[in-house]
């Protein structure tokens, strides 16, 4: 059963969002439980007890803004997915360090809501799918890894080095272009000719660098910064595991 919470201090907007979620999941035959909150403080108390899998969260609220609420969610339940549902499109980039699943603009609710939720369901149901695995031949033999475990890939002439989030790495005899072709639809971004990065592990993008969640700094192709940021946002709006 999918456990969901919605937080919005606008009661009218909360009611609309709640109805949209319920109708969507019923239409897609998904078993779910749904808690709706218009008080950020009440939600924070509940979130410390409940392990919500998905939280739809407004950004601009009086008691506590959505970014601070997002921090609480991630501290208590790092596996939870957050979808920001807000009129404050200008704050989208301020939320990126939380690695939100996506963004739904209240001004474009009918346009954004179905596509984001469909991608969420696709991701949620596909986590054990074989297509979520990458099978490669390394110097030590055939390796089968979960794509979510890959932080980034570094180009190294004939061999490319794959770095996993557990700190291990291994070399594979594939070109960076081949790896990009296999992984770009799964949320990997070519930030530099020598680096392919899983967007989930990007903490911050600055002028010439990309800071990862493990504090590793990788070079950014500065001339492509705007394109890379746009790609990052597109991936964020898609889903956490399998991306457009």
Backbone bond lengths (Angstrom), bond angles and torsions (degrees), N, CA, C in turn:
res aa  C-N    CA-C-N  psi(-1)  N-CA   C-N-CA  omega(-1)  CA-C   N-CA-C  phi
1 X - - - 1.473 - - 1.516 109.81 -
2 X 1.324 116.17 134.47 1.459 122.44 -179.72 1.525 109.66 -84.24
3 X 1.329 116.04 121.85 1.469 120.90 -177.20 1.526 109.50 -102.05
4 X 1.342 115.83 117.65 1.462 121.87 -171.21 1.518 111.01 -124.15
5 X 1.335 116.06 148.02 1.461 122.05 171.01 1.525 108.67 -131.66
6 X 1.327 115.42 147.35 1.460 121.77 174.73 1.521 107.41 -125.59
7 X 1.333 116.00 134.23 1.465 121.22 177.25 1.515 109.72 -127.81
8 X 1.329 115.53 122.40 1.462 121.46 176.98 1.518 107.23 -157.49
9 X 1.329 117.89 124.64 1.472 119.30 -177.81 1.525 113.13 -81.26
10 X 1.319 116.70 1.14 1.469 121.96 171.22 1.531 106.69 -95.08
11 X 1.341 116.99 107.77 1.463 120.21 -173.37 1.525 112.66 -62.07
12 X 1.323 116.61 -35.12 1.463 119.52 179.12 1.527 110.28 -66.25
13 X 1.338 115.68 -47.65 1.463 120.01 178.88 1.523 110.76 -63.08
14 X 1.321 117.00 -37.55 1.462 121.58 179.32 1.527 110.52 -62.36
15 X 1.319 115.92 -43.62 1.460 120.42 179.81 1.528 111.46 -63.56
16 X 1.332 116.25 -41.28 1.468 120.78 179.20 1.525 110.90 -64.87
17 X 1.335 116.34 -45.90 1.467 120.76 -179.93 1.519 111.19 -63.43
18 X 1.317 115.93 -42.95 1.471 120.68 179.98 1.529 110.09 -60.27
19 X 1.326 115.90 -46.16 1.456 119.71 179.34 1.517 112.35 -63.34
20 X 1.339 116.12 -38.44 1.469 120.31 -179.70 1.524 110.84 -65.64
21 X 1.328 116.91 -42.58 1.469 120.92 179.58 1.525 110.14 -64.58
22 X 1.318 116.33 -48.14 1.468 120.38 -178.74 1.532 111.22 -58.95
23 X 1.325 116.25 -46.69 1.453 119.94 -178.83 1.518 111.77 -64.15
24 X 1.330 116.00 -42.74 1.465 120.97 -178.69 1.523 110.80 -62.16
25 X 1.317 117.42 -48.04 1.464 120.72 -176.46 1.526 111.66 -70.55
26 X 1.323 116.97 -34.88 1.464 119.57 175.29 1.526 110.82 -64.54
27 X 1.341 116.34 -41.98 1.464 121.05 178.82 1.521 111.90 -63.39
28 X 1.355 115.73 -28.59 1.474 119.98 -178.53 1.533 111.88 -99.30
29 X 1.345 116.20 11.66 1.473 122.13 176.17 1.525 112.85 55.10
30 X 1.326 115.67 43.12 1.466 121.46 179.19 1.530 109.52 -103.07
31 X 1.322 116.49 127.07 1.462 120.66 175.06 1.524 108.68 -75.01
32 X 1.319 117.37 130.99 1.459 119.76 -175.95 1.525 111.10 -152.84
33 X 1.325 114.28 160.11 1.460 121.75 167.12 1.527 106.64 -124.31
34 X 1.311 117.03 143.46 1.458 120.66 -172.83 1.523 110.65 -135.81
35 X 1.335 116.39 124.02 1.457 122.54 174.48 1.520 108.73 -112.11
36 X 1.329 117.37 131.16 1.467 122.30 -179.08 1.524 109.61 -114.05
37 X 1.336 116.41 134.86 1.461 122.58 -177.86 1.525 110.00 -131.03
38 X 1.339 116.40 136.83 1.463 119.50 170.49 1.521 111.11 -110.01
39 X 1.335 116.91 0.53 1.463 122.44 175.72 1.522 108.97 -114.38
40 X 1.339 117.00 121.53 1.465 120.65 179.09 1.524 110.77 -62.98
41 X 1.339 116.77 -39.21 1.463 120.33 -179.54 1.528 111.40 -63.82
42 X 1.319 116.38 -40.60 1.467 120.01 178.32 1.525 110.63 -65.43
43 X 1.327 115.72 -39.59 1.463 118.85 178.89 1.520 110.93 -64.14
44 X 1.329 117.76 -45.46 1.468 121.48 -178.33 1.522 110.65 -57.64
45 X 1.325 116.73 -40.89 1.470 120.47 178.05 1.524 110.11 -62.32
46 X 1.334 115.95 -45.43 1.462 120.06 -179.56 1.525 111.72 -66.94
47 X 1.336 116.97 -39.52 1.463 121.31 -176.43 1.522 112.69 -65.55
48 X 1.324 116.93 -22.05 1.458 120.38 177.48 1.527 111.54 -76.87
49 X 1.339 115.43 -18.22 1.461 121.01 179.76 1.528 111.59 -102.55
50 X 1.324 116.05 -42.52 1.454 121.49 -175.72 1.530 111.21 -93.22
51 X 1.308 116.22 144.31 1.465 121.30 177.47 1.534 108.39 -102.65
52 X 1.318 114.58 81.48 1.458 118.85 178.95 1.532 109.40 -70.59
53 X 1.323 114.89 138.71 1.457 119.25 176.47 1.523 111.66 -85.15
54 X 1.330 115.92 -30.27 1.460 121.49 -178.17 1.515 109.33 -140.28
55 X 1.339 116.17 132.07 1.466 121.66 177.37 1.523 108.24 -125.93
56 X 1.337 116.30 123.78 1.459 122.06 171.80 1.512 106.88 -95.46
57 X 1.318 116.54 123.94 1.457 120.81 -163.50 1.521 112.31 -134.59
58 X 1.327 116.15 126.74 1.461 120.62 172.93 1.532 108.26 -74.71
59 X 1.306 117.61 155.06 1.469 121.38 179.28 1.521 111.48 -96.13
60 X 1.312 117.08 -49.65 1.461 122.40 -172.04 1.530 110.34 -92.11
61 X 1.352 115.94 94.27 1.471 121.54 -179.08 1.524 109.41 -131.51
62 X 1.312 116.30 155.94 1.471 120.36 -173.77 1.524 112.99 -79.72
63 X 1.331 118.78 -47.96 1.468 120.72 -176.09 1.534 111.71 -63.87
64 X 1.305 115.88 -43.20 1.464 122.12 -178.90 1.520 106.82 -160.84
65 X 1.323 117.46 132.05 1.467 117.33 -178.32 1.529 110.70 -73.12
66 X 1.331 114.76 159.39 1.452 120.48 -174.38 1.509 114.51 -63.14
67 X 1.321 117.56 -28.10 1.465 120.23 178.76 1.521 110.36 -67.22
68 X 1.341 116.64 -42.96 1.467 119.78 177.57 1.524 111.19 -67.01
69 X 1.325 116.54 -37.22 1.468 119.98 176.11 1.523 109.56 -63.74
70 X 1.334 116.41 -40.57 1.463 120.67 177.73 1.516 112.05 -58.66
71 X 1.333 116.73 -38.62 1.466 120.67 177.46 1.528 110.62 -61.04
72 X 1.332 115.97 -42.53 1.467 120.50 179.25 1.527 110.11 -62.75
73 X 1.317 116.16 -42.84 1.464 120.44 179.45 1.521 110.48 -58.70
74 X 1.329 116.42 -49.27 1.455 120.88 -176.52 1.532 112.07 -68.18
75 X 1.331 116.94 -32.01 1.464 120.01 178.40 1.527 111.18 -68.20
76 X 1.323 116.19 -38.35 1.463 121.01 -175.90 1.524 113.19 -90.87
77 X 1.319 116.16 -25.72 1.456 119.76 -176.41 1.529 109.28 -150.95
78 X 1.335 117.68 78.55 1.473 121.64 -174.79 1.522 113.96 -58.24
79 X 1.328 117.83 -23.31 1.456 120.88 -177.44 1.529 113.00 -81.93
80 X 1.318 117.35 -10.26 1.463 120.32 -178.37 1.518 110.92 -67.74
81 X 1.318 115.28 142.91 1.463 121.28 174.51 1.519 109.00 -96.58
82 X 1.330 115.60 139.95 1.466 121.58 178.87 1.519 109.25 -118.52
83 X 1.320 115.62 129.74 1.455 121.62 171.12 1.521 106.86 -115.16
84 X 1.312 117.22 119.54 1.464 120.38 177.38 1.525 109.11 -82.40
85 X 1.322 114.53 131.00 1.449 122.09 -179.58 1.525 106.32 -123.95
86 X 1.332 116.72 101.78 1.460 118.40 -168.25 1.520 112.73 -153.97
87 X 1.324 114.42 158.68 1.468 121.31 171.78 1.521 110.99 -84.99
88 X 1.344 117.45 -14.58 1.460 122.08 -174.06 1.525 110.60 -86.76
89 X 1.317 115.88 73.00 1.458 120.30 178.79 1.524 111.71 -64.97
90 X 1.328 116.90 -22.15 1.464 120.51 179.95 1.524 112.34 -70.25
91 X 1.337 117.14 -14.16 1.462 120.57 -178.46 1.530 113.15 -99.81
92 X 1.321 116.54 4.70 1.459 120.42 -176.76 1.524 111.77 -54.22
93 X 1.334 117.21 -49.57 1.461 119.80 -175.81 1.527 112.36 -68.49
94 X 1.337 117.24 -22.41 1.462 119.91 177.25 1.523 111.80 -70.44
95 X 1.336 117.32 -15.88 1.465 120.54 -177.87 1.524 113.15 -95.65
96 X 1.322 118.21 -5.45 1.463 120.44 -169.59 1.524 113.43 -63.00
97 X 1.331 117.72 -30.67 1.465 119.28 -177.90 1.533 111.44 -65.61
98 X 1.342 116.94 -17.05 1.464 121.04 176.94 1.527 111.79 -85.25
99 X 1.334 116.71 -5.35 1.462 122.37 -178.26 1.523 111.94 52.50
100 X 1.320 117.40 56.25 1.467 119.28 179.55 1.517 111.21 -64.53
101 X 1.320 115.04 151.50 1.460 120.06 177.37 1.518 110.60 -65.06
102 X 1.320 116.13 -37.56 1.454 118.88 -178.84 1.512 112.36 -176.81
103 X 1.319 115.42 -174.97 1.463 122.82 -177.30 1.525 108.99 -135.11
104 X 1.308 116.23 134.02 1.458 122.01 173.99 1.521 107.14 -119.41
105 X 1.317 115.89 121.08 1.456 120.49 179.27 1.521 109.14 -83.43
106 X 1.322 116.29 126.52 1.460 118.82 179.38 1.531 110.80 -60.88
107 X 1.319 116.11 -32.21 1.464 119.89 179.69 1.528 111.81 -70.87
108 X 1.355 116.17 -16.96 1.466 121.47 -179.55 1.525 109.51 -128.29
109 X 1.321 115.77 39.26 1.459 120.95 -172.59 1.528 112.00 -57.27
110 X 1.313 117.47 -48.40 1.462 120.69 -177.74 1.520 111.95 -64.99
111 X 1.319 116.51 -27.82 1.461 121.23 -179.87 1.527 111.51 -81.14
112 X 1.342 117.04 -45.68 1.466 121.60 -173.16 1.526 113.77 -82.34
113 X 1.332 116.47 -38.45 1.460 120.23 -169.04 1.533 113.65 -58.71
114 X 1.333 119.07 -52.73 1.477 118.45 -176.89 1.528 113.26 -61.41
115 X 1.340 117.28 -42.50 1.468 119.41 -176.61 1.524 111.44 -66.69
116 X 1.331 117.25 -41.69 1.467 119.89 179.90 1.523 110.65 -66.72
117 X 1.322 117.58 -43.83 1.460 120.45 -178.65 1.533 111.96 -68.94
118 X 1.319 117.24 -37.04 1.462 119.41 177.17 1.523 111.16 -63.29
119 X 1.322 116.02 -40.30 1.461 119.77 177.53 1.521 111.04 -67.26
120 X 1.327 116.37 -35.32 1.463 119.15 177.34 1.529 110.06 -63.35
121 X 1.319 116.61 -46.06 1.468 119.78 -179.81 1.522 110.89 -63.52
122 X 1.326 116.51 -39.81 1.462 120.14 178.10 1.515 110.34 -59.83
123 X 1.317 115.97 -44.68 1.466 121.23 178.94 1.509 111.20 -65.43
124 X 1.311 116.30 -45.56 1.464 121.75 -175.64 1.522 111.25 -62.96
125 X 1.322 117.14 -38.97 1.457 120.82 -177.10 1.514 112.21 -84.74
126 X 1.338 116.95 -11.75 1.465 120.31 -172.47 1.513 113.99 -104.82
127 X 1.337 117.75 5.89 1.464 120.11 -172.87 1.528 112.97 -63.68
128 X 1.354 116.59 -23.59 1.459 118.78 179.01 1.525 112.42 -106.24
129 X 1.302 116.92 12.70 1.448 121.96 -178.61 1.520 110.22 -74.30
130 X 1.349 118.77 139.06 1.466 120.54 178.00 1.521 112.86 -56.65
131 X 1.346 117.24 -27.78 1.459 119.69 179.33 1.522 111.85 -67.19
132 X 1.328 115.86 -9.12 1.456 120.24 178.54 1.530 111.18 -87.89
133 X 1.324 115.78 2.13 1.453 121.92 -179.86 1.531 109.58 -107.50
134 X 1.313 115.22 150.69 1.459 121.67 173.94 1.522 107.66 -116.61
135 X 1.306 115.78 120.56 1.467 121.06 178.97 1.524 108.37 -106.94
136 X 1.325 116.55 119.07 1.459 121.32 -177.63 1.525 109.51 -134.83
137 X 1.312 115.10 161.46 1.468 120.89 176.05 1.519 108.75 -104.07
138 X 1.319 115.57 118.32 1.462 121.23 178.21 1.524 109.01 -102.73
139 X 1.311 116.07 -178.93 1.465 120.14 179.67 1.526 111.47 -63.82
140 X 1.345 116.13 -25.16 1.462 119.70 -177.60 1.521 113.04 -96.77
141 X 1.327 117.89 -4.41 1.464 120.47 179.46 1.519 111.90 136.15
142 X 1.338 116.21 -167.34 1.467 121.72 -179.36 1.526 109.83 -77.90
143 X 1.342 115.34 132.64 1.465 121.11 -178.90 1.532 108.60 -122.93
144 X 1.325 116.00 131.40 1.462 122.38 176.88 1.522 107.67 -114.30
145 X 1.332 116.93 113.32 1.471 119.54 -175.82 1.517 111.05 -126.53
146 X 1.329 114.96 150.46 1.454 121.39 173.60 1.522 108.12 -73.95
147 X 1.310 116.89 129.41 1.460 121.08 -176.98 1.527 111.75 -59.16
148 X 1.342 117.14 -32.90 1.467 120.12 179.59 1.522 112.65 -63.00
149 X 1.349 116.82 -19.06 1.460 120.58 -177.43 1.526 112.19 -82.47
150 X 1.328 117.51 -14.42 1.465 121.14 -176.78 1.522 109.90 -83.39
151 X 1.334 117.23 122.57 1.461 121.70 176.98 1.527 110.73 -84.68
152 X 1.331 115.33 -53.28 1.458 118.45 179.40 1.526 109.82 -160.66
153 X 1.325 114.88 166.72 1.462 122.06 178.81 1.528 108.04 -125.83
154 X 1.310 115.67 131.94 1.465 121.58 -178.46 1.522 109.97 -110.90
155 X 1.334 115.60 130.66 1.448 120.55 179.42 1.516 111.90 -71.49
156 X 1.332 116.02 138.33 1.462 120.55 -177.71 1.529 109.68 -149.42
157 X 1.345 115.70 61.94 1.468 122.81 -179.79 1.533 111.12 57.43
158 X 1.332 117.76 -117.83 1.460 120.47 -175.60 1.523 113.24 -70.17
159 X 1.324 116.39 -27.82 1.455 121.30 179.12 1.523 109.38 -112.73
160 X 1.351 115.69 146.80 1.459 121.04 173.47 1.529 106.78 -112.99
161 X 1.323 116.63 141.02 1.457 120.97 -178.29 1.519 110.40 -99.74
162 X 1.334 116.43 122.95 1.464 122.79 178.74 1.524 108.43 -97.31
163 X 1.329 115.92 124.84 1.471 121.48 179.48 1.529 109.08 -107.11
164 X 1.330 116.04 126.73 1.455 121.90 179.95 1.519 111.02 -98.50
165 X 1.337 116.32 159.96 1.464 119.95 -176.38 1.529 112.74 -69.42
166 X 1.342 117.48 -16.09 1.474 119.41 177.28 1.521 112.56 -84.49
167 X 1.363 116.21 3.42 1.458 119.96 176.13 1.509 114.71 96.91
168 X 1.326 118.32 -9.89 1.459 120.37 179.21 1.529 110.43 -85.23
169 X 1.323 115.67 163.13 1.461 121.09 178.54 1.517 108.92 -151.33
170 X 1.324 116.06 158.71 1.456 120.19 175.64 1.520 108.50 -156.80
171 X 1.330 115.50 157.19 1.459 122.03 -177.43 1.523 110.40 -97.21
172 X 1.335 115.70 141.18 1.458 120.73 176.51 1.527 108.73 -127.23
173 X 1.320 115.36 146.86 1.457 119.38 -177.96 1.531 109.35 -93.83
174 X 1.304 115.23 70.41 1.460 123.79 175.75 1.515 107.05 -135.77
175 X 1.315 116.46 149.17 1.466 118.53 177.30 1.524 109.52 -75.90
176 X 1.330 116.18 158.45 1.449 120.42 176.94 1.528 110.31 -62.00
177 X 1.324 115.86 -34.66 1.460 119.48 178.37 1.517 112.43 -63.22
178 X 1.339 117.10 -40.98 1.465 121.19 178.33 1.520 110.85 -64.87
179 X 1.326 116.70 -42.65 1.458 120.22 178.95 1.524 111.34 -65.85
180 X 1.331 116.31 -39.87 1.463 119.83 178.24 1.526 110.20 -62.42
181 X 1.321 116.96 -41.56 1.463 120.69 179.65 1.526 111.16 -62.35
182 X 1.344 117.04 -39.11 1.453 121.22 -179.27 1.528 112.46 -73.34
183 X 1.348 116.76 -33.51 1.458 119.87 -168.48 1.525 115.58 -109.26
184 X 1.322 118.45 -11.76 1.468 119.06 -176.34 1.526 111.75 -62.52
185 X 1.347 117.96 -31.13 1.459 121.01 178.32 1.514 112.02 -79.66
186 X 1.307 116.51 -0.79 1.457 120.68 179.82 1.527 111.22 -117.40
187 X 1.329 116.35 25.48 1.454 120.51 171.35 1.511 116.37 92.08
188 X 1.333 118.58 14.30 1.456 121.00 178.54 1.525 109.57 -96.26
189 X 1.323 115.54 135.12 1.463 122.12 -174.16 1.521 109.24 -118.50
190 X 1.311 116.68 131.10 1.475 122.75 176.96 1.529 107.43 -82.22
191 X 1.335 116.77 92.92 1.461 120.98 -176.12 1.530 112.07 -81.79
192 X 1.326 115.67 -14.38 1.471 122.23 -175.52 1.527 105.74 -163.67
193 X 1.302 118.17 157.21 1.472 119.24 -178.18 1.527 112.35 -58.59
194 X 1.338 116.33 -24.85 1.457 119.78 -178.29 1.511 114.88 -104.54
195 X 1.361 118.41 8.06 1.459 119.33 -176.18 1.527 111.82 -142.71
196 X 1.330 114.19 131.63 1.453 123.20 175.00 1.525 106.59 -121.62
197 X 1.351 116.98 121.68 1.465 120.73 -168.67 1.529 111.26 -121.78
198 X 1.323 115.02 136.98 1.462 121.74 172.01 1.526 107.88 -73.17
199 X 1.329 116.84 117.81 1.463 120.06 -172.49 1.522 112.90 -58.43
200 X 1.338 117.92 -26.68 1.466 121.46 -178.95 1.525 111.37 -57.33
201 X 1.342 116.48 -28.98 1.467 120.38 -174.86 1.530 112.90 -99.15
202 X 1.331 117.20 9.75 1.461 119.75 175.93 1.528 109.51 -86.85
203 X 1.318 115.47 120.27 1.463 119.93 177.95 1.521 111.52 -91.42
204 X 1.333 116.78 -39.00 1.453 119.98 -174.34 1.522 110.41 -156.85
205 X 1.329 115.76 140.65 1.455 121.75 174.98 1.523 108.04 -115.75
206 X 1.327 116.49 120.79 1.464 120.29 179.27 1.524 108.93 -117.27
207 X 1.307 116.88 -164.25 1.463 120.80 -170.56 1.519 113.43 -59.87
208 X 1.328 117.30 -48.49 1.475 119.75 -176.13 1.530 112.58 -126.79
209 X 1.332 118.17 5.32 1.459 121.17 -175.57 1.524 111.20 -135.46
210 X 1.319 113.99 159.40 1.459 122.26 170.23 1.523 107.07 -124.02
211 X 1.331 116.81 122.93 1.462 121.80 179.62 1.522 108.48 -97.40
212 X 1.346 115.53 125.12 1.455 120.52 179.10 1.525 111.15 -90.04
213 X 1.322 115.99 168.69 1.464 120.61 -177.42 1.523 112.75 -66.77
214 X 1.334 118.16 -19.56 1.474 120.78 176.18 1.526 111.59 -94.50
215 X 1.357 115.79 13.90 1.470 124.49 178.81 1.526 113.75 73.04
216 X 1.314 117.65 8.96 1.458 121.18 173.17 1.526 109.11 -71.21
217 X 1.326 116.88 135.59 1.462 121.63 179.51 1.523 109.11 -107.83
218 X 1.329 115.51 126.05 1.460 121.61 178.96 1.522 109.46 -117.07
219 X 1.321 117.25 151.83 1.468 119.63 -179.61 1.533 111.85 -73.38
220 X 1.319 115.21 147.10 1.455 122.55 177.97 1.521 108.91 -113.76
221 X 1.329 115.97 137.38 1.464 119.78 174.09 1.530 107.32 -72.56
222 X 1.336 115.46 96.66 1.460 121.17 -171.52 1.515 114.37 -54.84
223 X 1.321 117.94 -37.21 1.458 121.19 -178.33 1.527 111.63 -68.34
224 X 1.331 116.26 -18.37 1.462 120.69 -179.08 1.519 112.37 -106.49
225 X 1.348 117.49 13.49 1.457 119.98 -173.91 1.528 112.32 -56.28
226 X 1.321 116.92 -46.85 1.464 119.79 -177.76 1.529 110.80 -62.65
227 X 1.328 116.20 -41.55 1.465 121.16 178.75 1.528 110.60 -63.71
228 X 1.333 115.84 -42.16 1.467 120.62 -179.18 1.521 110.79 -66.86
229 X 1.342 117.20 -41.56 1.461 120.77 177.53 1.530 110.46 -62.04
230 X 1.310 116.14 -39.76 1.467 121.04 179.94 1.523 109.78 -65.39
231 X 1.317 115.53 -41.49 1.457 120.23 178.59 1.524 110.46 -65.44
232 X 1.342 116.02 -40.11 1.467 120.61 178.68 1.519 110.03 -60.40
233 X 1.323 116.98 -44.86 1.455 121.26 -179.14 1.521 110.93 -64.94
234 X 1.312 116.52 -40.00 1.463 120.45 179.20 1.526 110.46 -63.02
235 X 1.326 115.94 -43.96 1.460 120.28 179.02 1.525 109.98 -64.40
236 X 1.324 117.17 -40.91 1.456 121.21 179.84 1.514 111.13 -60.57
237 X 1.318 116.13 -37.26 1.459 120.16 -179.44 1.519 111.75 -74.07
238 X 1.321 115.54 -18.67 1.461 118.81 -178.18 1.528 109.59 -80.46
239 X 1.304 117.96 -91.56 1.462 119.43 179.08 1.506 111.08 -158.66
240 X 1.329 115.56 178.82 1.446 121.00 -169.52 1.517 113.54 -88.04
241 X 1.298 117.14 -24.78 1.457 118.59 -172.82 1.522 113.62 -118.48
242 X 1.316 116.67 -44.87 1.459 119.92 177.68 1.508 106.68 -121.81
243 X 1.323 116.71 127.19 1.449 120.96 -167.13 1.515 112.78 -122.55
244 X 1.333 113.74 164.42 1.460 120.99 169.80 1.517 108.91 -91.65
